[in-house]
Amino acid sequence: MTLPLPLSPGCSLPLLPVEVSRLSPSALAYLGDAVYELFIRTQCLFPPSRAANYHQQVVAYVKAETQAYLAQVLHDTLTDTEQQIFRKGRNAAGRGPKRIDLNIYQQATGLETVVGYLYLTDPERLKDLLSQIISQLSCQPVPPAAQQQKAVDVSLPSQP
């Protein structure tokens, strides 16, 4: 069985915003969640450690509470278009997991939507946004709302 490719032959990233506008905010958030988690997993690889340590670090960074915190801190740095995409994602968020406050879940989904949108349309801007995220995670403690689970060191390891 062959799986359908998301892009037709001859079509590559980045896509035009008009092409991406056909996707729902939920689809962009779905993609953004994967892109964000892969980015964080990559950042946590150094210094080398055990898989359990990687997992603890990654969970601390990718959970909704941390993403909501980042969304609040970075909101003013988003362009008008990105703020519009953020609002669409935030407003399209469903109820989410029971353990998370609805507002936190919506903020996290808004950020994931922006990440998904930028992944498809503007890789350079995505790199810039992810750099800002790394700066925030390296310099700021995770807010109290994000510390509901067991405390984990959330400072990213320095790159070699």
C-alpha positions in Angstrom: 0.0 0.0 0.0 1.4 3.4 -0.8 0.7 6.4 1.4 -0.4 9.6 -0.2 2.3 12.3 -0.2 1.2 15.6 1.3 2.8 17.5 -1.5 2.3 16.8 -5.2 5.3 16.2 -7.4 7.1 19.4 -8.2 5.6 21.1 -5.1 7.9 21.9 -2.2 8.1 23.9 1.0 7.6 26.7 1.6 4.1 27.0 0.4 2.3 30.2 -0.4 0.0 31.5 2.3 -3.0 31.1 0.0 -2.2 27.4 -0.2 -1.9 27.1 3.5 -5.1 29.0 4.1 -7.0 25.9 2.9 -5.9 24.1 6.0 -7.9 24.4 9.2 -6.3 25.9 12.3 -6.5 22.5 13.9 -4.5 21.0 11.1 -1.8 23.7 11.5 -1.7 23.1 15.3 -1.4 19.3 14.7 1.6 20.0 12.4 3.0 22.7 14.7 2.9 20.3 17.7 5.1 17.8 15.8 7.5 20.4 14.6 7.8 22.0 18.0 8.4 18.6 19.8 11.0 17.5 17.2 12.8 20.8 17.7 12.8 20.5 21.5 13.9 16.8 21.3 16.8 17.8 19.1 17.8 20.6 21.5 17.8 18.2 24.4 20.2 15.7 22.9 23.3 17.4 24.2 24.9 16.7 26.4 24.3 13.0 25.8 22.1 11.4 28.5 19.8 8.5 29.3 16.5 8.2 27.5 14.6 8.8 30.7 16.4 12.1 31.2 15.6 13.2 27.6 12.0 12.3 28.2 11.8 14.4 31.4 13.3 17.4 29.8 11.2 17.2 26.7 8.0 16.8 28.6 8.8 19.9 30.7 9.2 21.9 27.5 6.4 20.6 25.3 3.6 20.5 27.9 0.7 22.9 27.4 1.6 25.0 30.5 5.1 25.8 29.1 3.7 26.5 25.6 1.1 28.9 27.1 3.7 30.7 29.0 5.8 31.1 25.8 2.8 32.3 23.9 2.2 35.0 26.4 5.9 36.1 26.5 6.3 36.0 22.7 2.9 37.4 21.7 4.1 41.0 21.1 7.0 39.7 18.9 4.5 38.1 16.4 3.7 39.8 13.2 0.1 40.9 12.5 -0.4 37.8 10.3 1.0 35.5 13.0 -1.2 37.1 15.7 -4.2 36.4 13.4 -3.1 32.8 12.9 -2.6 32.5 16.7 -6.1 33.8 17.4 -7.6 31.3 14.9 -5.7 28.5 16.5 -6.6 29.6 20.0 -10.3 29.9 19.1 -10.4 26.6 17.3 -9.0 24.7 20.3 -11.4 22.1 21.7 -11.8 21.3 25.4 -8.4 19.5 25.6 -7.3 17.3 28.4 -9.1 17.5 31.7 -6.0 18.2 33.7 -5.4 21.5 31.9 -7.3 24.8 32.3 -9.1 25.7 29.0 -7.3 29.0 28.7 -3.9 27.4 29.0 -4.8 24.8 26.4 -6.1 27.5 24.0 -2.9 29.5 24.4 -0.7 26.4 23.7 -2.8 25.5 20.7 -2.4 29.1 19.3 1.4 28.8 19.6 1.4 25.4 17.9 -0.8 26.8 15.1 1.7 29.6 14.4 4.6 27.1 14.4 2.7 24.9 11.9 1.9 27.9 9.7 5.5 29.1 9.7 6.9 25.6 9.0 4.8 25.6 5.8 5.3 29.2 4.7 8.4 30.8 6.2 11.2 28.6 7.5 13.5 31.5 8.2 10.9 33.2 10.4 10.3 29.8 12.1 14.0 29.6 13.0 13.8 33.1 14.4 10.7 32.2 16.6 12.3 29.0 17.8 15.5 30.9 18.7 13.3 33.3 20.8 11.8 30.2 22.4 15.2 28.8 23.3 16.2 32.2 24.7 13.1 32.2 26.9 13.5 28.6 28.1 17.2 29.1 28.8 16.9 32.3 30.7 13.5 32.0 32.4 12.2 29.5 34.9 9.1 27.7 34.0 6.2 29.6 35.4 4.4 28.2 38.5 1.4 27.1 36.4 3.8 24.9 34.4 5.2 23.3 37.5 2.1 21.3 38.3 3.9 18.0 37.7 7.1 16.8 39.3 9.7 19.6 39.2 12.2 19.1 36.3 15.2 21.2 35.4 13.9 23.1 32.3 17.1 24.9 31.3 18.2 23.7 27.9 21.7 22.1 27.7 24.3 24.3 26.1 25.2 23.3 22.5 28.7 22.1 21.8 
